């Protein structure tokens, strides 16, 4: 029975090392077939009706663009992920405009690859239906706070202007950005999301604007930046407050002129991109501290959508929990769980410093680890236990108000990262998978929180009042 439920993936790439690596990575969860050229791929797709196709842009005999077009002509419902090297990025952008669902650049970020595959293959043939899973696209909530957000998104989605989404980490800012894109005239174009905090300052300019071959050491080929990749669609810049002042100047110029310079190129490049930004920082305070440009702040803050913290929309907590249970059912062999009255009370009274993302992670841990289908208090993670609240720990101090919110948030992030590292035996790629983030984001968080590769704190955590 379990074998019948396994989804089928077709990998199409002329490089044997890529085909074999991807097959090894995916065959534990999926039935994997490979093809080395476009003609073979079309034959396999016709015979086996795969649930998802990983398709290289550059192929012998019949290129990936043509293969993708023919596959989509036969069945628009089969998700196609384009695989590109540096020289094939422009073709991948065109492929997305022509119907490809996602594209990934080689070499792959494994957690990102798995995330993209999971998001597309969990609901094969139901991409339109998946938009109706939540109350407003992928967003969930019947509280007054969320109804206000839904109304704002509906109102501004069609306006081709910049939007700044503000709110704490984990409140769903990227989901709002995706809804703005999906409800706009750009919905058929690419939606490209970039977390500015995931790249060191030395690389973020190249990531945004691209570079020419030889522009700097190790620039062995021309690379298109995310602005060019997003041409005709939407570019979502998360953690905008992490950009250096030098990159802020270049971003401001693009917003004013709709053109930019690739690193190492003397001629400007024009693209048609809507920019949506997000931050969990107070940009007005950063402007006063001269760490964020005032002119850029005014330019990105044309429309502001403030996302409420989960503690401020507690009416949605149990609805969100049930929503995540439904989403994860297929991943956990159809398992259904429910919550006892005591657990419901605990979930409703908890402060949720990690917001909706934390709730999603808690639900997944219960789906994976709860010994019973009715979750009781002892089944909850340790931070929910009465002992944790009264043991005089830093967590207790945070809940009692002995810590400033930023320190409490830092404490929470430190705790979950340390636990993930320990559970993954300090293999960072695996720890990132457990946390649902990229390895680059995990590295950024570890450096920010002063966590060593062996899970040691390199400096004391936040102090609290006795």
C-alpha positions, 0 to 999 in steps of 0.5 A, a space after each residue: 500500500 505504501 509503495 502505491 502511494 510513492 510519487 514519481 519523479 523524472 530527472 532529465 539531465 545530460 550529466 551522469 553525475 547530476 542524474 545519479 546525485 539527484 537520484 540518490 538524494 530522492 529515491 528514499 521518498 520517491 520512485 525516480 526515473 532518469 533520462 539523459 536527453 529530451 527525446 527520452 524524457 518525452 517518451 518516459 513522461 508519456 509512458 509513466 506520467 510522473 508527478 514532477 519533472 526535474 529538467 535541465 535547460 541544456 540538453 542534446 538533440 532537444 533542448 529543455 525549453 522545447 521539452 518543457 513546452 511539449 510536456 506542458 502542452 500534454 498536461 499543464 498539471 505536471 510540475 516542472 522544475 528547470 535546472 540551470 547552470 550559469 549559462 542557462 539562467 536567461 533561458 530558465 527565466 523564459 521557461 518560467 514565463 512559458 509555464 515552468 513552475 520553479 527553477 534552481 541553479 547548479 550547484 544545488 542548495 539541497 534543503 532548498 531543492 527538497 523544499 521546492 520539490 515538497 511544495 510542488 509534489 505534495 499536491 500534484 495536479 492541484 495547484 489551483 486547488 491548493 490556493 483554496 486551502 487557506 482562508 485567503 490563498 495560502 493564508 489562514 485566519 478568521 481573526 479581525 487582525 487577519 481580515 484586515 490584512 486580507 482586505 489590504 492585500 486585495 486592495 493593493 495587489 493590483 497596484 504596481 507599486 512597492 510594498 513594505 511588509 513589517 512584522 516579527 519573524 515567523 508571522 507569514 510575510 513571504 506568504 503575503 508577498 506571494 498573495 500580492 503577486 498571485 492577485 496581480 497582473 504579474 501572476 504569470 511572471 516569476 515570483 523570486 524570493 531572496 532573503 538578504 540575511 542569507 548572504 554575506 555583504 561581499 556576495 549580496 550585490 552579485 546575487 541581486 544584480 549579477 556579475 560579468 565573467 572576470 568581474 572579481 576573483 572566482 567569477 569564472 562565468 557571467 551570472 544573472 542576478 535576481 532582478 533579471 531572473 524576476 523580469 516580468 514578475 515580482 522580486 521579494 526582498 526579505 530582511 531588507 534591513 540587512 543590506 549594507 548602505 552601499 547596496 542600499 544605494 544601488 537598490 534605490 537607483 533601481 527603484 527610481 530608474 528601473 535599471 541597474 548595472 551588473 557587477 563588472 558591466 558598464 552599460 545599464 540593464 533595464 527590467 520590469 520588476 515589482 519589488 516587495 520588501 519585508 523586515 522584522 526590524 524598526 527601519 525608522 529607528 535604523 534611519 535615525 541611527 544612519 544604518 538605513 537610508 532615509 530616501 530608500 525607506 520612503 521609496 519602499 514604504 509607499 504601502 505598508 502591510 503590518 503583520 500581527 504577531 500570533 499572540 495578538 491573533 490568538 483566535 487563529 491558533 487552533 485553526 492554524 494548528 488544524 490547518 498544519 495537521 491537514 497539510 502534513 497528513 500525506 507526509 506522515 502516512 495519513 496520520 490524524 491528531 487532535 488536542 486535549 482540552 488541556 493542550 488547547 488551553 496551553 497552546 492558547 496561553 503560550 506566548 509564541 515568540 516564533 509566531 506562526 512558524 513556531 506553531 507549524 514546527 510544534 505541530 510537525 514535531 507532534 505529528 512525528 513524535 506524539 505517541 498518541 493521536 490525542 495529544 496530551 500535555 506530556 507530549 508537548 515540547 519541553 518548553 511548554 511544561 510546567 517545570 520549564 515555566 517555574 524552574 528559574 530558567 531564562 525561558 521562565 524569565 522571558 515569560 515573566 517579563 524579565 527579558 526585553 522582547 528582543 532578548 527573549 526572541 534571541 533566547 528562543 532562536 538559540 534554544 531551537 537551533 541548539 536542539 536541532 544541531 544536537 538532534 542532527 549530530 551537528 550536521 548543519 545541512 540536516 539541522 537546517 532541514 529540521 528547522 525548515 530553513 536553508 543551510 546558509 540561513 542556519 549559518 547566518 543565524 549561528 553567527 548572529 547568535 554566536 553558536 559554534 559548529 559544535 553547539 557551544 555558545 561563544 558568549 553569554 546569552 541575554 541577562 535578566 533581572 533576578 
